[in-house]
Structures are given as C-alpha cells and as structure tokens.
Amino acid sequence: MTALRTETGAAHAAILGVGAYRPRRVVPNAEVVDAIDSSDEWIQQRSGIKTRRFAEDDETVVSMSVDASRDALAAAGIDARQIDCVIVATVSHLLQTPSAATAIAYELGTDQAAAFDISAACAGFCHGVALANDMIRAGSAGYALVIGVERLSDITDPTDRGTAFIFADGAGAVVVGPSETPGIGPVVWGSDGEHYDHIRTPDWRDILASGEKKMPCLSMKGNEVFRWASYGMAKVAQQALDRAGITADELDCFVPHQANNRITDAMARSLKLPDTVKIARDIIDAGNTSAASVPMALQRMIDDGDAKSGDTALLIAFGAGLAYAAQVVVVP
C-alpha cells in the first residue's frame, strides 16, 4: 500500500496581534430601563453594566469583523494575503448560509483562505483559538485569523427584563501564527448538554406556525446560568492553569467572558487570584458581547496597559449549549 505523505507545522503557535471594533452608538442604562421597569442602580448591581454599544445599520457582522481584523493584522505585522484560514465565532449572523467568514475573507483580500463560522455562542472565540493553534502546529495553516463578532441587539427583546440590559454588539479578532516558544496553552473545553436550553432562541418553525412576524429573540434562565458559571467555570479555569503548568501566582491577567461582573468576582475568589493579577472588566462599558467579549476585553487591557507583551493571560468563555472553553495564552 502506498504511504500517504503528511505535513507538520510549527513547533509552537501564539497570538501575534489583537484588534477590536466597538460600534459608534453608546447606550446608557437610562435608555433601556423604562421598557423593563428597572433602574440604572439595579442593572449595575446585577451585572456591573453602565453602558453598552448597539450597532447602527452600516455596522454589520461582516463590516465590524473586517475592521477588527485589520487592526489585528496591523498589530501582528501580517498581510491579509498570508492568512490561510478565517474562523468566525458568532450566533448573530442572520444568514443560515453562506458563512460570514467567507465574506470577511473576501473583503480582507485573503487570497482564497479557508473560511468558516462556528456556533459555540459565548465560548466560540476560545474554541476558535484552540482550532487555530492546532492548525498552525499541524501544518494545515501558516497563519489563522480568529474573530468573535455579534450584533445581539438584532435578536434581543427590549422588553425582556432578563436579557434586554445585558446583550450588546461588537467584534474582536486575533492573528494566530507560528512561534519559537509556546504561546497558547492546552485547551480545556466541553459542554453540558443536559441544560442546552438555558440560553436559546425559539425554533423558526414555531414562530411560523404561530403566525407571528417577529425576530426569534434570545431567552435565558438567568439564575440557573449564573449558578452554573459562577461555580462550575472556576474548576475549568483551574484545569486550564494546571494543564499549562501555570499557578495563580504566576498569572498576569484574567480575561473571562464578560457575562456578569458578579460571575467574574466569584471565579476570581475560587481561583484565589492574587491582587497582582489584572482582571478584565470590559462589561462595564461594553455589555455582554457573547463571542466577541474575550478578544474585545483583551484588546482593552492591552490599550490600557493592564496587559503587556509577554504577560500570561487566562482566557475562559462559556454560554449557550452550555458550552465552555479555556486556555492560557501569552499576550502579544
């Protein structure tokens, strides 16, 4: 039997550049409280959110991704034509097909890169980083672009007290490429499908059968998700530290999914993070941007000087499915 030729890639991979796009329109709590019979104080106590961004008509899933990606490419010093794969994590690209990734790849001029979307909700970006890391090391890509992007304002009911104040829009992107030293630790990922319906949109068939003409909006069992994330995800985060050979004392930055400041606080306590560890709090001004939240928060920390080149950062994201993923990375 003829033996197949196989390929090997780089010994290690790393994040080489980070970029983000934040929609122009800033929406303070005052704009959402009347529809949900709430208050600015209540929203801040429950989530930490003061403002969020909502995309305008020209700020699409594709355009926001392209802008974030150009920033990431510039930061990495990589030309778009060097990108071999574009991975887009999103749940708010409203076309079932084709993927957003193919349009983004074309707009960037990536010269026929492989391109596909993944649906892992808020955990999608960390899934994408794991896939890109494996691609670089296996030789199936020289450089990969990983994007998290959402226009959740399109699928959020402004009168739903459980979700209207939480979700927001934006995009974040990273370039993953070869490295002389390890830059992305082993991924710890999984799902808790027993509770897959804790965060979901309705079935289109049910909407059509009801005769209603409306968008299928997100719903969430908030208390159940809060308990699951606050306690279960700290264990996943610790596993990611252990697999990377990093202790909490050696960590520089903690970049969790920006779901809720109380969840972030609970995880930080469980991990016993020392005061020296900088913690991402992008949710205060950006809201919960699902798949976009981790790269947007990382970019904010870099811009603010809270994350410096060479720092170790623990990334963790979790959400609908219930899916989760975590890894330790080196800040570019």
N, C-alpha and C positions, 0 to 999 in steps of 0.2 A: 504494500500500500504506500502510495506517495505521501510523504510527510508534508503537512501544511507549514508554510512559513508564518511565523508570528512576529509581533512587534513588541518592543519595550520602550518605555518613555523615560522621563526624567526620574532621577532617584527620589526627588522631593518636589513638592509644589507649595506655593504660597499665594496669598492675596497680594497683588502688586500695586493696586490702586483702587480707590473708593470714590464714588460720586453719588450725588443725590439731587432730586428735583422736588421743590416744595411749591405747590400751587400758589397763585398770587393772592387769592381771596382768604383772608383771615376771618374766622368765625368765632367770636367770643361766646361764652356760655349764655350771655344775655339774649342771643339770637335763637337759642333752642329751648329755653326754659318754659316759655308760655305754652308751647304745644304739648309739653309733657307734664305740666303742672308741677314744676320743680323750681329750684333756685340755684344760683351760682355757688352758694355755700355747700349745698347738698352734693352737687356734682363734684366739687373739689374734694370733699370729704370721702366720697365713694370711690373716686378714681384718680384724683390728682390733676385732672384736666382743667386748664383755664381757657385755652383756645385750641382750635384745630383748623386745618386747611380743607376747603372744598374746591375741587377743580371747576373751572369755567368751561364753556363749550369747546374752546380750541385746545384745552389741556386734556388730551386723550390718553388712554393707556399707552398707545404707541408713542405719542409725542413726548410724554413725560419720561418714558423709558429711554428714548433716544437722547434727551438732554442729560439725564443721569449717567448714561453710558459714555457719552462724550467726555464728561468730567472724569469718569473713572479711567478711561483710556488715556486722557491727558496726564492724569496723576501717575499712571503706570509707565508713561513714555512709550506706549504701544500704538501702532497704526491699526485702524479698524480692519484693514485687509489681512492682518496677521491672526485675526480671531478665527478659530476653526469650528467653534460651537457657541451658540447663543441659547441659554437656558432661562426661561421666564417663569417665575412663580407668581401666580395671580388667580383670583377667583372672580374678578370683576371685568374680565374681557368678555363682552357680552355676545360674541360670536362663538357658537359651538365649534365651528371650523371655518376658515383656517386659523392656525395659531397666531397669536400676537407676535411670537418670536420671529416668524418668517418675515413679517412686515418690518419689524425692528431691524433685523439683519440687513434687509434691502436698503432701508433708509440710512443705515450706518455705512453702507458700501463694503460689506464684509466679504465679498467675492465668493458667494455660494457656500457660506458656512452652514453646517448642520444647525437646525433651529427647531426648538420645540417648547411647549408650555408644560408645566407640571401643576397639578392641583393637589396641594397639601395644605391649603389655607395658610394660616399664620406661620406654620412651620416650613412653608415651601422654600424660603430663601436658604435656610440651613440645609435642607435636602439638596438644593442646587449646588451649594458649596461642596458638599460631600461628593456629589456626582462629578463635579469639575475636577476635584482633587484626584479622584480615581482615573479620570480620563487622561490627565496630564501624566500621571505615573504609569499608566498602561500604554501610552503612546497613541491613543486614538484622537488626541488633540494636542497641539502645541501650546495654544492659549485658548481659554474659555472665558466667556462673559456671562456672569450670573446676575440676573435682575429680579428684584422684588418690586411689584407695582400694583397699586389698587386705585380704583375710583369707587370706593364703597358708598359714597353719597348717592350713587345711582341705585343701589339696592338696599338702602336703609329707610325704614318708615319713620318720618319725622315726628310721628305721634306715639311711637313705641317707647315707653318710659325705660325699658330695659336696654335699648340699643341706640336710641337717637343721639345721645350725648357722647357716645363712645367712638364710633367709627368715623374715619376720615380718609383723605386721599394723599397720594404722593408716590415717589419712586426712589429706589436706591439701587446701585449697581456696583459690582466689583469685577476686576480682571484677575483671573487666576492663571498662573503660569509656572514655569519651571523655577526651581530654587536650589542653591547649593546646600542649604540646610533645611530641616523640616520647618514648614510654616503653617501647616494645617494638621491638627491632631486627629486621632481616630474619631469617627462619628459614633455617637450613641443615639439611636433612633428607634422608633417603634410607633405603635398605635394602640388605642383602647377602643376597639370597635364595638364593644358592648354598649358604649354610650355615644355612638356615632351621630345620633340625632340631637345632641345637646346644643349644637350650633348648626343651623341649616337654613336653606331656602326651601320653599314649597315645590312640589312637583308641578311642572308646567301643565301636565295633563289634568291635574286637579283644578288649576286655575281656569283652563279652557272649559272643563266640564261645568264649572260653576257659572260660566257666562260673564265673569268679571273681566274687565280690561285694565289690568294693572301689572306693574312690575312685581316679580317674585322677590320680596324683601327678606332680609336676614331675620331670624329669630334666635334667641339664646336663652338657655336655662342658666341664668347668671349665677345663682347661688351654688349650683352643682359644679359649674365650671370653675368658679372661684376656689372652692374647696379642693377640687382635683388638681388645679395648677399650683396652689399655694403649698401643698404638702407633697404631692407626687413628683413635681418637677424639680424640687431640690435634690431628690435622690438621683434623677437623671443627670443633673448638673454635676453632682459629686462623682458620678461614674465617668463623665467626660474628663474631669480633672484627673481622676485616677488613671484612666487609660492613656492620657497624655503625659503622665508622670509629673504632674504639677500639683503642688499643695496650695491651699487658700492663701498662705503667707507669701507664696511666690507669684501670685496673680497680680496683675497691674490694673486690669479693667474688667468689669462685669457688664455685659451688653445683653440683657434679656429682651425678649419680645415685649414691646411696650403695650401691654394689655391693661395694666392697672398698677398704680404705684403701691397699693397695699400688697399685691401679689409679689412685686419686686422686693418689698421690705421683708415679707415672710421668707422668701428664698434666701435673701442675704443673711437673715438670722439663722436659718437652718444650716447654711454653709459656713457659718461663723467667720464671715469675711472681716478681715481687719480694717481699721479706718483708712489704711493706706490704699485700699482698692477703690478706684473711681467707679461709680455706678451710673449707668445711662438713665437719664430722666427726660428723654425727648418727648414723652407722652404729655408733659405739662403744656407744651406749646403746639404739639403736632397731633394729639389724639392717638387712637389706635389705628394704624395703617396696615394691619394684617401682615401680608408677606413683605411689605416694604419697610416695616418698622425697625428690624435689626440693622440693615445697611444704612438707613437714614439716621438712626441713633449713633452708629459707629462714626459716620461722617461728621455729625455734630460734635462728638467727643474729640475727633481729630482737629476740627476747626477751632474748638475752644481750648485746645491744649491739654485736655484731660487724658487723651490717648496719644502717645508719642511713638515714633518709628522704633520698632524693636520690642515694644511692650507686648506682654502676653494678655490676651483677652478671651474670656469665656463667653461664647455665644450660645444662647438657647432660645428656642421658639416652640410654641405649642398652640393648638387651636382645634378647629373643626375636624372631626374624624373619629375620635380625638387623636390627632397626630402630633408627634413631637420629634425634635432633633436637637443635638447639642454637640459642640466641638470647641476645642481651644485653638486659637489662631494667633499668629504673630502680626501685629499691626504694621502695615507697610510704611 
